[in-house]
Amino acid sequence: MTHRKPHLPVKHCEVCGRPFAWRKKWEKVWAEVRYCSDLCRRQARATRRAPGQN
């Protein structure tokens, strides 16, 4: 039995701009989800860092 999930909410990643859909593990924190992956989350943190702090 296969079913599709066409009516899930979609957001766009703040780093790469790609759309990503709601996932069950994000059910309670969907309002705070901003990135599509851990890689984008790390890239966002790297760009927020002040210059000279390594």
C-alpha positions in Angstrom: 0.0 0.0 0.0 1.6 3.2 -1.2 0.2 6.6 -0.3 1.5 10.0 -1.2 1.7 13.1 1.0 0.8 16.0 -1.3 -0.6 18.3 1.4 2.4 18.6 3.7 3.6 22.2 4.6 6.7 23.3 2.7 9.4 25.9 3.7 12.4 27.2 1.9 15.9 26.8 3.4 17.4 30.1 4.5 20.9 29.1 3.2 20.4 27.3 -0.1 16.8 28.3 -0.9 15.6 24.7 -1.7 12.1 23.8 -0.7 11.7 21.1 2.0 8.6 19.4 3.4 7.3 18.9 6.9 8.7 15.7 8.6 7.2 13.8 11.5 10.3 14.5 13.7 9.7 18.2 13.3 6.1 18.0 14.4 6.6 19.9 17.7 9.2 22.4 16.4 8.1 23.1 12.8 7.8 26.8 13.6 11.6 26.9 14.5 12.9 24.8 11.6 14.9 27.0 9.2 17.3 24.8 7.4 16.9 21.8 5.1 19.9 19.9 6.4 22.7 19.8 8.9 25.1 21.0 6.2 23.0 24.2 5.7 22.8 24.7 9.5 26.7 24.5 9.7 27.1 26.9 6.8 24.7 29.4 8.4 26.7 29.2 11.7 30.0 29.7 9.8 28.7 32.9 8.1 27.3 34.3 11.4 30.7 34.0 13.0 32.6 37.2 13.5 35.8 37.6 11.4 39.0 36.7 13.2 37.3 34.1 15.5 38.6 30.6 14.4 
